[in-house]
């Protein structure tokens, strides 16, 4: 869309917003944040969907909407921008791959997200998965419930992996990768290696982290933890060939995006003992896990994308999204825009 046309469109819309905007909210958020939107004089359509909405459903629901507040499971595709008059899409998530950013930019629609706030919660879950996999917690829980795990024996299988002195390989040393490395090094004495596009000076200085090429990292690490974004370059970073580079005793942790792993290949690697275990909070086709993964049994620990699922973190995410919406409707610059989208409303 021509920038002059976008400017004129926003000028017209800003006049309408002075009398209250129409906001569509796809899934429930905290009641106090919903009240903040309504207290601003805006009309809120709360769909309260129990699942993510398709592009067709969103296009139908947003015909008269100025703002869409969505979540990671909603498919905000090109047709949504082509068939509605939306000015702002606020996703209550750090990732925004479910939003067609190119289409948003073409139509002058601002997209905001909620980065940074979920760093600690996700890093905590990464450590929880590391412990669950390396100390066979699923097996232990089931053994106690079935009264099949005892009595204590010196040579008791399955044996766990000692984290102290083990090597943690971080794939993608961003905020969450760094936070995970910090916990692993200072809490468990793990050695840190990482792969990233650029050196991470703080990790190298504070944690003694060593930057390696991906192939060397996979060969060296006892635990490989994925923290890279979902891009064409990172898709199926772990596949049959790269899994074969890892130690038979090594484990994989993924709290980033499901597309980083070729799930059938990982499932077969686990079943054949190519690697020892995996802990996955994200899947390529959520919420379904590939049958090959399920066939790996206790070698894989699965959680349903709950990296940010703490009360404090989820409340902060909702507040951040609403802050950005209210700023935008007040013709101010939201704090968390996705680069390349939208235009600041004229004063």
N, C-alpha and C positions, 0 to 999 in steps of 0.2 A: 504494500500500500504506500502511496506517495506520502512523504512526511507532512506536507502541507494539509493533505486530506485528513491524516491522523490528528493533527493539531486542531483542525476545525471540528472533527468528530468529538474529541475530548472536551472542547470548549462547550459544545452543545450538551454533552452528557454531564459536565460539571454543574451546569445550570439546573439540570434535573436532580442531581445529587443533593443540591442545597435543600430540596424538599424530601430527601430520603431516597436511598438507592434500594434496588431489589437484589438481595443476596440469596443465593441458593447454597444450601449446606447439605452435602450428600449423605454424611454419616454422623452419628451423635458426637458432640463434644461436651466439655464440661458446662454445666448449667450457668455458672457465673460468666463464662466467656460468651455464651449465647445471649445472656442478658446485656452484656456490654454492647453487642451489635444492635439490639433492639432499643437500648437506651439512647443510642445515637440518632434515633428517629428513622432507622432503616427497616424496611420490610424484609423479614427473613422467612424463606421457605425451607423448613427443615424436613428433608426427605426421610431421614432416619433409616436408611437402607441397611439391612443386615449383611450386605455383601457389596463388593465393588460394582460400579455401574458401567455398562458398555457405553461406547461413543454414541450410539443411537439413543439410548436412554438419557444421556446427559444433554444431547442436542434438544431433545423434546422438553426436558425439564428447565432448560436455560433460555427458552425462546425470548423471554422478556427480562432476563437477568442482566445486571450490570457486573456482578461479582460472583464467582464460583469458589467456594471453599471445599476442597476435595482431599482425598487421602490416596495413599500409594496404590490401592487396588482399583481406583477409578481410571478408566481409559479415556483420557482427554486427547482425542485424536483430531486430525485436521478438520473433519466434518463438524466438530463442535465449534470451531472458530469460523467456519464458512457459513454456518446456518444460524448463528446467534449474534447478539450485539454486545457480547462480553467485553469488558475493559480490563478486568483483573482476574487472574486465577491464582489463588493462594492454596498451595498444597501443604498439608500438615505432615511433612516428611522432609528428611534431608535430601533424599534422592528425588529426581524429577524425570526419570526416563519414561514414566507413564504419561507425560505431557509432551505433545508435539511442539517442541520449542521453536522449530523453524516456522511452523504455521502460526504460532503465537506472534512471532516477530513480524511476519508478513502482514498480519492484521492489526498491528499496533497494540497488542494485548500484553500487559505486564504480567509476568509470572514471578511469584515469590515462593520461598521454601523456608525450612527451619533447620539450618545447618548449625553444627557446633554443640547444640544443647544436649544431644544424645551421646556425646563422646564417652563420658564416664560409664553410663549404663551399658553401652555396647561393649566397651573394653572389659567390664566386669563379667559380662556373659561369655566373652571369649575365654576368659580364665576359667569360668565355670565349666565350659565345654572341654577345655584342655584337661581339667581334673577328672571330669566324668568319663572321658575316653581313656586316659592313661591309667586310671585306677579302677576301671571296669565297674563303675557304680551301678549301671543298669543290671549287670550280671549279679552284683552283690545284693541289690534290692530284691531281685527275683528269687535268689537263693534263700534268703531269709524267709520270704513269704511262703516258699514251697518247702521249707525245712530241709533243703538239699545242699547247703553250702558248708556244713561242718561235719565233724569237729575240726578244730584247728590242726593244721599239719604244716610242717616246715616247708615241704615241697608242695605247696598248694597252688594249683592252676585255676584261673589264669593269674600270672604274675604281672604286676604293674611296672610302669616306667618311672624311674627316679627323675624328677624335674631338676633337682639341684645339680648344677653343672651341665645339664643338657643344653642343646642349642635350639633356640627358637628362630625360625626364619619368617620374617615379616614381608609379605608381598604387598607393597603399597604403604610407604611410611608417611601417611597423612596424620590427621589428628587422632583418629581411632587407633591406627597402627602404632603410633608413638605411645599412646596411653596404654595399650596392651603390652608393648615392650617394657615400659616403665614398671608395670605391675609384675611382669614375669622376672625381670632382672633384680629389682629391689626386694620383691617378696620371696622369690624362689631361687635366686642366684643363677638364673639361666643366662647363657651367653646369647648375644643378639647378633644376627646377620640380617640384612635386608636387601631388597631390590626395589629401586625407584628410578624415575626419570632423572632426578637430581639428587645430589648428596643432601643428607639431613644433618646439618652441623650440630644441632642440639643433641640428637640421639648418639652421634659419634663422640661428642664431648662428655655427656653425662652418663652414658650407658656403655661406652666402649663398642658401640655397634659398628659392624664392618659391612660396607656396601659390596655386594657381589652381583655378578650376572645371574639371571634366573636359573640357568642350568647348574651352576656351582652351588647356589643356595639350596636347590632341591636335593642335591647330593649330600650336602653337609648337615641339613637340619634334622633334628629329632621330631620337632613339631613345626609344621608349616601353617601359618595363620594368614588367611586372605583378607586384605583390606583395600583392594583396588576398586576403582569405579567400573561400572558396566559400560564397555565400549566395544567397538568392532575389534580392536587390538587385543583386549583382554578376554574376549569370549573363548570359553573352553581352554583357558590357560592350563588347567589340569586336564589332561587327556591320556589316552593309552600310552603315548610316547613319553610324556613328561612324568607321569606316575611311575614309569619304569626306572626313572633316574633316582627315585627316592630309596631310602633304606627300608628293608622289610619290617623293621621295628618302628618306623615313623608313623605319625598320625597327621591328618589334615583337619583344619578348623576353618569354617567359613561363616563369618557374620557380615559379609559384604553384600554380594549379589549372587543369585543362583547361577547366572549365566557364566560365571568364572569356571565352572566345573562341568565337564561332560559326565553327566550322572550315570549313564549305563557303563561307561569306562571305569568310573570310580567303584561302582557296585561290583563289577567283575574283579577289579584289583583287590578289593576287600575279601571277596569270596575265595580268591586264589592265593591269598597271602602275599601279594605283591607289596602291600603296605599293611600296617597293623590295625588302623582304626580311623574313624572320622567323626567329627562333631559338626553338624550343619544346622544353622538357624535359618538359612535361606535355601530356596529350591528354584530350579529354572522354570517350573510350571506350577507355581503355588496355587492351591495348597497341596497338590498331589506330589508324592515322592515316586520316583521311577521304581518299577518292580525290582530291578537289579539291586537298588539300594536296600529295599525292604528285605530282599533275600539274604543280605549280609548279616541279618540278625543283630546280636549284641555288639558287633564290631562297629556299628554306626549309632550315634546318638542324634536324634532329630528333635528340634524344637520349632514351633510355628511362627517364625519371624518375630521374636519377642525381644530383640536386642534393646529396644528403647522402652520396654514395658515395665517401667517403675512408675509409681504414682507421681513422684516429683518431676520426672522427665516428661511424661505424657502431658502433665498440666502445663509445664513450661513450653512445650511444643504448641499446644493450643493457644496459649497466651501470645506467643510470638506471631503466629499466623493472624490472630485477630488484631494485634498491634499494627501489622502491616496493612491490613484491610482498612482499618480506621484512619491510618495515616494517608493512604491513597485517596480515600473518599473526602478527606479534609484538604486535598490538593497539596499534600506534603510528600516527601520522598520516603517510601518504605525502606526499612533498614536491611532487608534481605532479598534483593532482586536476583533473579537468574540473569546473568550477563547476556546482553543482546536483545532483551525483550522489553516491550512497552516504551512509553514516553511519560515523563513526569507531567501531570496535569497542569495546565497554565494557571497562574495566580489571577 
